[in-house]
Amino acid sequence: MEYNLTGYNSSEFLNLPAELESYDYYENYDNYYNHSVLPVSEGSNLDETHSKVQSIIEDHILPVIVVFGICGIILTLIVLSRKSMVTSTNTYLTALAVADLLFLVILSTILIGHKAFINNSSSYIRAYLHIASIVMNMFLFSSVWVTVMLAVERYIAICKPFFARLMCTVKRAILFICLIFAISIIIKIPSFFEFQIMTEVDPLTNITFVHVKNTELFDNATYMVIYTSIIDGLLFTVLPFILLVVLNVYLICEVRRSSSFLRRNTLNDSDNSIQKEEFQITLMLISVIVVFFICQAPMVIFTSLFNLNKTRIINTITPTLFTFMSVSKLLITIKSAVNFVLYCWFSEKFWQTFKKIVCVQKCSNHYHSIFSSEHNTVRSSNRNFSYVYTSTRDTSV
């Protein structure tokens, strides 16, 4: 198999089939994230359609979604930081927002680094892309499991209300969130030892080059089976996907039951308000989980198929597979960026709080301008009155 390389020194690129043993296309940037490294059969040309699709996705669509997502998440954190929004559910939503924000911020630096690498082929940028992609993957892993904990917390709150008083607290939510982030870091630590960054000085030009080289750990078959297929693959894709399917079924059934209950019964204003708010929170979380399913499904499918038949996939890598990976990356990025829209659409409390924050800023500026205008008018009137009073006294004298 030959490799079509753009912007890479052909003696330095990582071996793609070996890299493909690590299924996570976000983690191995040189092969999965950089669409300029595409394997092609001998004597064949890269399909232009696939190349254009990848270019449109990674050069145009992804940057727009990243910027939109970062702005939306910042607004989400501002809203969730209000005292009236402090609940165990919103604590998980805050953690999810932080994980997604860090994911998108690092992704933005990778997009910029990718462009810079193509322009000048800096070996330092290449080394950064390796490290940044692993760190980014930590936050992606955290985001997945915070979503699972959101579903678990909502299931307990609805289906086990008496148990919820003990479990669904802000302190416990913070504890579970800290555990998720800690486990995410621990699980991804071995990825740093899969490659080695080496420096070499060219004796003729005295320029230092940075080489990224696979280590023996990466080439260890036992490690790849245990870590990649079982630990990383199972914990990162299959297990959370199954848990969310089961929990989402329970939540959807509960939403249908609550909807029927609200239609049949006339409650007092207080009870009706509480029931409506709980209903909206559950509906919002269901929407978050549904988006998670849609955006994670391609990666889960690819992971499952790859682990079932690695040899065949490695030997038949095509531009279509890389296009599929580009679309999968796009969907995962959308998942991290779209939650602000879901919160505003499904949660009336979130939307009202957001409008209050915006209104307070606008109103304060409006009132400040009115106050300044009135204050200036009063001062002007006082000066005029003082002038008239003084003139009168002078005349009388």
DOMI-524414 format. One record per residue (C-alpha): x negated, y negated, z negated; residue in one letter. Coordinates in steps of 0.1 Angstrom, whole numbers, plus 2048, in hexadecimal, padded with zeros to 3 digits. Layout:
N
XYZA;...
END
This chain:
397
800800800M;7F47DD809E;7FC7BD7F7Y;80579C806N;7F57827F0L;7FB75D7F0T;7E47477DBG;7D37657CAY;7B07727CDN;7B67957DAS;79B7A37C3S;7AD7957A4E;7D279E7A6F;7E17B8790L;7E97D979EN;80E7D87A4L;8177FD7A0P;8057FE77FA;8167DE774E;8387EC77EL;834806762E;83D7E874CS;8607E3759Y;8657C074AD;8627A8768Y;86278A751Y;84479773EE;82D79E75CN;82D77D76DY;814785788D;82A7A0797N;84E79878EY;85077378AY;8387687A6N;84B76F7C7H;82A7697DAS;81D78B7D0V;8327A47E4L;8287C77EEP;82D7CF812V;8287EE827S;80A7F083EE;8107DE85EG;8317CE853S;83B7AA84CN;84D79D82EL;872799836D;87977383AE;89C77582CT;88F78480BH;87376A80AS;88B74D80FK;8A375A7F5V;88875D7DBQ;87B73B7E4S;89D72B7E0I;8A373C7BFI;8817367AFE;8787147BED;89A7037BEH;8B57137AAI;8A171F78CL;8936FC784P;8B56EC785V;8C470676EI;8A7703756V;8AB6DD753V;8D06E074FF;8CC6FB735G;8B26E8720I;8C96C971FC;8E86DE716G;8D56F06FAI;8C96D06EBI;8EC6C36EAL;8F86E46DBT;8DE6E16BFL;8E96BD6B8I;90D6C96B5V;9056E76A0L;8F06D2688S;90F6C067BR;9196C9658K;93C6D2663S;92E6EC67AM;9196FF660V;927723660T;917746663S;923748687T;915726690N;8F4730680T;8F174C698Y;8FB7356B5L;8DF71D6A9T;8C67396AAA;8D27446CCL;8CE7206D8A;8AA71D6CAV;8A073E6DAA;8AF7346FCD;89F7116FAL;87D71F6F4L;88273970FF;88C71E728L;87070671DV;855721723I;86672B743L;86470774FS;83E706748T;83B72775BI;84D718779L;8366FA778I;818711773G;822727790H;8237087A7K;8016FD79AA;7F271F79FF;7FE7217C3I;7EF6FF7CAN;7CC7047BAN;7CB7297B0S;7BD72078DS;7B373F77AS;7BB72D759Y;7DF728765I;7E174C76DR;7D675674AA;7F073E73CY;80B74E751L;803770742H;80576371EI;82374C723A;837767733S;83377E714I;83C7626FCV;85A75A711M;86477E710N;86377D6EAM;87E7626EAF;892775704L;8917936EDF;89C77E6D0S;8B976F6E4S;8C67916EDV;8C779D6C9W;8D577D6BBV;8F27826D3T;8F77A56C6V;8F77976A2M;91177D6ACL;92879A6B8A;9217AE699V;929790682E;949788695R;9547AD694Y;94F7AD66EI;96178C66AA;97F79867DI;9827BD676C;9737BE653K;97E79D643P;9787A861FF;9557B4628F;94F79463BA;94F77F61BR;92F791610L;91E795632M;928777647C;91575C634T;8FD742640V;8E075062BK;8E4773639R;8E676565CA;8C5753657I;8B6773649L;8C1788667F;8B576D67FI;89276C66FC;891792672L;89A791696I;87F77869FF;86578B68AA;86D7AC69BI;86D79B6BDS;84978F6B7I;83E7B06A9I;84C7C46C6I;83B7AD6E0K;8197AC6CFI;80D7CC6E1P;8137BA703S;7F67A26FBF;7DF7C06FAF;7E97CE71CE;7D27B572DF;7B17A4726Q;7A7781730I;78378073BM;76E763746T;752763760E;73B74876BV;732745790D;70C742791P;70D72E7B1L;7287147A9T;726716783N;74C718782I;75D72E768T;777746774F;79275775EV;79B77B767H;7B978D75AV;7B17B2757K;7C67D074DN;7BA7E172DT;7B9807725E;7D8802711L;7EC7F8730F;7DF816743D;7E882E726N;805844732A;81084C70FT;811828705Y;82581F724M;83F83A71DV;8438336F8I;84180D6F9Y;84F80371AT;86A81D720S;8758246FCI;86D8076E6I;86E7E96FED;8877F8717G;89F8066FDL;89F7E96E4L;89E7CE6FEF;8B87DA717T;8CB7FA711V;8D37F96EBL;8DF7D56E9P;8F37D9709F;9057F86FBI;90C7E66D9L;91A7C86EAL;9317DD700V;9407EE6E2V;9437CF6CDL;9517BB6E9N;96D7D56EEV;9767D16C9Y;9767AB6CCL;98B7AA6EBI;9A57C16DAC;9A57A96BCE;9AA78B6D3V;9C879B6E3R;9D67A46C1R;9D17816B4S;9E07716D2S;9FF7876CFS;A0177F6A9F;9FF7596AFL;A1B75B6C9R;A3276F6B3R;A2D75D692N;A32739688T;A1973066EL;A1471065AN;9FC6F6669D;9DF701653S;9E1726659D;9E872067EN;9C970A681S;9B3724670I;9C1740686Q;9BC72B6A5K;99872269CE;98F747695E;9A07516B6F;98B7376C9Q;96B7416B9I;9717656C2T;97A75C6E6L;95B7476E9M;9447636DDL;95577B6F5I;94D763711S;929762706V;927788706I;93878B728V;91E773737V;903787726F;9117A7737F;912797759I;8EF788756C;8DE7A5745Q;8EE7C175AA;8D57C0777P;8B87C3760M;8C87E074DV;8D07F276EI;8AD7ED77BF;89D7F975AT;8B3818759S;8AC82177DL;88781A779F;88383075AN;89584C76BL;88084C78BN;861837787K;84C8497A1T;8658447BDR;86B81F7B5I;8468187B3I;83F8297D5N;85C8177E6T;8597F37DBI;86A7DC7F4T;8717B77F8P;8957C07EFT;88A7CB7CDL;8787AA7C7F;8977977D2T;8AB7AB7BAF;8927A179EM;89477C7A8S;8BA77E7A5V;8B778F784S;8A0774777K;8B975A783L;8D576B770L;8C176E750I;8B8749752T;8DD740757I;8E6754738K;8CE73F724S;8DB71E733A;901722735V;90B725710N;91170070BF;92C701725V;93C71F715L;93C70E6F3Y;94C6EF700C;966703714W;97171C6FAF;96B70B6D9S;9816ED6D1E;96E6E66B1K;94D6E56C4F;95B6CF6DFW;96B6B76C6Q;94B6B56B2T;9376AE6D2F;9506926DCK;94D6836B9K;9286816BCI;92A6716DEV;94665A6D3C;93464F6B3V;9166456C8Q;92C6326E1K;9426236C6C;9256186B1S;9166066CFN;9385F76D7H;93F5EC6B3Y;91C5DE6B1H;9215C86D0S;9435BD6C2I;9355B56A0F;9185A26AFS;93058E6C5S;9475876A7E;92A57E691H;91D5666ABN;93F5576AFT;943552689V;920543687R;92952B6A3S;94A522693S;93851B672N;91F505683R;93B4F2694N;94F4EF673F;9304E3661S;9294C967CY;94D4BC67AV;94D4BB654Y;92C4A8654T;93849066ES;95848965AT;94448363AR;92E46B64DD;94B45865BT;95D45563AS;93E44862AV;
END
